[in-house]
Amino acid sequence: MRYEDVISIDTPEGVPLELTLAGVGSRFLAAIVDSAIQFATILLIVVIVSALGASGTVAAGGIVLSFLVFFGYDILFEVKSSGRTPGKRLTGLRVVRRGGGPVGFRTSAVRNLLRLVDLLPGMYFVGIISVLATKQNQRLGDLAAGTLVLREIKATVPIAPVAVATPELQDEVATWDVSGVTADELATVRRFLERRPGLAPAARTQLAEELTRRLYPKVVGPPPEVAAEHFLEQLVAAKAGRSL
């Protein structure tokens, strides 16, 4: 049985990105944790409804809340927490779109509405078979929504967001010669910097390092050792300074 696989995908930046897929074991453990939280929440709703009385309005409200917990739990966390429910966070997993980007509401909704099919006939039987049978370890919901579940590998270098094209950066790169960097390459760097907050840490680091490896030889002036993301930010600032 496969526990994990590594796949290579092409990102919008045109950089091949290696991602580690989650296997059945870690995904099932995450599902158990999330199901326990959902069950406890729904049980609390039932207790509160019982305490308030069994009137039609109260009972209907309890049913609606329970429905929202069952169907909305995964959608809420996947959209608001960068693809990580509490169970996935605990097990080091993250849901992303096939290109490595974050999932949106529609994508997550499709993925999780099909969970009902993946659950059949019980204990995620259909989902487990699908994960084992597909090359990218996808259950039916993943196939329909175009998503992947990844194992997160912590970045070796801490990532700290730095503003792009600040006056301080422009002063720092005033002597750089960036004439060898084309407009298309600059657009690629800008695209990465714009979407990096939604990328998994390991994917973000890998993309930054690959872009830096490609572009560093084309720039005259940067120090011999510079953090990948900082170099890309400096490059954008340098180009912006030349256009003033």
Order of alpha helices (4+ residues) and beta strands (2+ residues): beta-beta-alpha-alpha-alpha-beta-alpha-alpha-alpha-alpha-beta-alpha-alpha-alpha-alpha
